[in-house]
Amino acid sequence: MTSYRDHHSSRHPSGLRRSVLTVPAINRRALDKVAGLDCDAVIFDLEDSVAPEKKDEARANLLAFLEKTDLGHRERIIRVNGSDSAFFRDDMDAVLACMPDAVLLPKVEDPDAVQSVADLIGESGAAEGLRVWAMIETPRGILNAAAIASAGRTADSRLDAFVVGLNDLRKATGVPAAAGRSYLVPWLMQVVLAARAYGLDVIDSVSNDFNDLAAFAAECSQGRAMGFDGKMLIHPAQIAAANTAFGPSAEDLAEARLVVAAFARPDNAGLNVINADGRMIERLHLDEAERLLARFQSIQDRKVHAT
């Protein structure tokens, strides 16, 4: 049974990051569609998808949109330009004006990149709820993932999630965009391990061909098998497959209910390890099962509220 864990108390209340859709802040039509989509989170992009001469317009679009739009359960993240760019301070001013759930930092390569932004947020007097996400998308970022995660878990760091960016990593390393990502898997697993070691969520990279949904579904299944919590998306057509792949399956739910029922029997009260149908089940499996069922219930509740 797959483990669905709440890694940190600062996690968004929905507890779901299966589908994380990125939307260019310069694209008003795309912004206006967000509230009707079934994604768990939205990354409003001020970085790669916005030309330098359009940065001011993109910030204005985003401020106006978030001021008037209730996104309900959807987590709101703003991806800013790098701290070494001419756009960073204006981007952070927009973040502090909007107060999203998180700010996403591109090309994070060392712990200082996270801490400096956390310090900036703290100095502004912003609420504790504003978190930091880090894009891990360069060779140095991969190599330093554990150090970034470790330093990011201090009381004032605000680090909450890693997002893998393979396009930049492929460019830097020369690894081609081949099906199956076989030469990239060791690096992906390194990021997952670092995230899990320090209680972060970790989001898989985008898949660039949104017309090939079969290939996308296969990549989602691979990402889930590697331990990712969800996937960064570039098109609404990818949402359903991501929600399915990173959500609890019928088999997961059946197993979770079996575990809960087994521990609920009076003869198993107080036991840490029990025998259920010839299998050893530990109380840690009960904790996982209860979290999975709670996560499933939040999905069901969301469907009810959407109708």
N, C-alpha and C positions, 0 to 999 in steps of 0.2 A: 504493500500500500504506500502510495506517495505521501510524503510528509508535507503538510501545509502549516508552516510555523509562523507565528507572530514574532518577528525577530527583535522588535524594540517597541517600547511603549509609545514612541512618537509617531508610529506608523499611522497613515491616514485611517480614519474611523471605518471606512468600508472594508479595509483589510484585503483589498483586491488590486492587483497590478498586472492582470493578465494581458490587457491590450492597452498600450501606451502610444497614442496617436500623436504624431508630430504635425503641426499646422504652421505654415508660414504666416507670420503676423502681418505681412504685407498684403495677403490675399483676403480681402473682405468677404468674398463669397464663401470661401472655405471656413472662415471664422463663424459666419452666420449659420452654417450647417452643424456646427459642433454640438449644440444643445440637443439635437435630435438623434445623435449617434449613441450606440450601445458600448462605447469604450469605457474602460475603467479610469483612464487618466489622459490628459492632453498636455503635450509639450508645445507651448507657443514659442515659435522659433524667431529669434532676432539675429541669429548668426548666419550660417551657411546659405540659407534660402533667401536672404535679403541682401540685395546689392548695396554697396557702400553709400550711394547717393539716395537710397530709399530708407535708410535706417530711421531717420526722424519720422517719416510717414508711418513706418511699421510700429514704432512706439506709440504714436498717436492713435493708430487703429486699435492697438491692444488695450490702451487705457480706456478708450471709449467703449470697446466691446465688453470688457470685464466689469465696467461700471454699470452697464445696463442689462447684463445677461446672468441669469441664475443657472449654473451648470449642475446643480443638484449633487448627485453622488460623485461626479467626475472630479478627480484630483487635478489641480491646476499647477503646472510647472512652467516656468519661463526660462528658456535657454538664452543666455547672454553671450556676448562676444568675449573673447579672452581678456584677462586682466592686463595684458600687454598691448591691447588695441586702443585706438583713439575713441572707441565707442563704449568702452566698459563702464565708465562712470555714469554716463547718461542712461545706459541700460539698467544699472543698479538703482538709479533714481526712479526709473519706471517700475522696477520690481518693488521698491519700498512704497511707492504710491499705490500699486495694485494689491500688495500683500497677498500673493498666491500661496499655495501650500509649500512650494519649494522653488529654488533657483537651481538650474542645471548649468554646471561649469564645463566648458569644452576643454578637451586635451589636457586633462589633469595628469601631471607627471610626478608630483611630490606632495607631501603632507602640507607644506606651507601654502599651496594654492587653495586648499580647503580652509585652513585656519584663517588666512587673511580675509577671506570673504565672510567667514563666520564672525570675525572681529568687527568687520565693517557693519554687518547687520546688527550686532550687539551694541555698537556705539551709536547707532541710529535710534535705539530705543524700541526697535521692532519686537513684536511679540515672539515668545519662545517657539510658537508653532511654525514659524518660517524655517524650513529645513534646507539643507544643501544636498544636491545630487551631483555626482561626478562622472563625467564621460571618461572612460578608459579606452583610448583609441590610438595610442602611439607605443612604440617599443619601450620607451622609458616608463610609460604608464603601466604597461603589463608587468615589467620587471619590478616596479615599486608598488604594485597593487596591495600587497600585504602591509607595507609600511603606511600607505595612505589610509587603509581601513583601520589600522591600529591607532594611528594618531587621530583619526577622525572620530573616534569613540570617546574622546574626553568630554567632560560635562558641558563645555561651551562650544564644541565644534559643529554641532548641528548636522553632521553627515548622516544620511538616511539610506542612500541607495547608490549603486554603481549602474551605469549604462554602458554597454560595450558598443564601440563604433568601429566596424570592420572596414569601412571604405577607406578611412585614413590609414588604418593599420596595413591594409593590403598595399596601398600606395607606397608606404614607407618601407615595406619589407619585400615587395615584389611578388608576394604570394597571389596567384590568380584567383579570380572569383569562380571557382569550380564547384559543381554540385557536390553536396556532402560535406564541404568545408573540412576535408580530412586533415589538411596540413595546418589548419587553424584551431582544431579541437584542443590540442595541448594548451594553447594560450587561453582559450575560452575557459577551460577547466581551472586554470590557474587563477583567473579572476573570480570564478564561482567559489573556489576554495577560500580565497582571501575574504570574500564577502561573508561567507558562512562562519569563518573563524571569529569574526568580530560583529556578528549580528546585523549585517546589512542585507537589504533586498538587492537583487541583481537582475537586470533586464537585458535580454538578448538583443543583438544588433538588428538593424533593418534588413529586409530583403528587397532588393531594388526592382525586381520585375513583378509589379502588382497584377499583371495580367495572367501570370502562371500561378493560379491558386493551388494547383496540385503540388507543385514544387514548394510553394509557401507552407502548405499544411505539413509537408514532410519536414521542412526546416523547423517548424514549431514543435513537432513531435521530438525531433532531435534535441532542441533546446530544453524541453521539459525533461527529457531523459538525462541531460547533463546537470539539471538542478536549477535552471533559471526560473524566476517567478513569473515572467511574462516576456513580451516582445515589444520592441519599438516598431511602430508601423508608419508607413508613408502614405497610405490610402485607406479610405473607409471600407473598401472591398475586402481588406484583410482582417477586419475586426472579428467577424464571426469565427473564423478558423482559429485565431489566437485565443478567443474566449473558450472555445471547445478544448483546444490542446492543453491549455494551462489551468483549466477548471477541473473539478473532480469528476471522474468518469463513473459510470454505473457500477463498475467493478470496485472502484475506490469506496463508493458509498456503501455497497453491500458489505465489504470488509470492515469498514468503520462501524457499521451498525452491529455486526457480529461481535466485534471487540467490546463495544459498550455493553451489549446484552450479557456477554460472558462475565464481565466484571461486576455487573449488577446483581448476579445471583448471590443469594445469602451465603452459600458455602464458600464463596470466593472473597467475602468481605475481609478487608485488612491484608490480603495477600498481595505481594508485589509481582509474583510470577504465577501464572496459572496454566492449566492444560485445557485447550479448547480444540476439540475434534482432532486430537493427536498432535497438536502444535503447541509449542511454548510461546506464550504471549506475556510480555512484561508490561508493567504499569506505564512505562514511557509510550507504549503503543496505544494505551488508553488516552493519554494526553494528546497524542497526534490525532487519534480518531475523533475526539471531541472537538478539536480545532477544525478539522476538515468538515465535520457536520455543521459547525457554526458558520464556516465560510460558505457552505452550500446554502444554508438558510438565508444568509445575506443576499445571495444571488436570487433566491426565490422571492424574498421581500422586495428586491428592486424591481422584479418583473411585475409584481402586483401594483407597485406605485406607478409604474410606467403605463399601465392600462387605464 
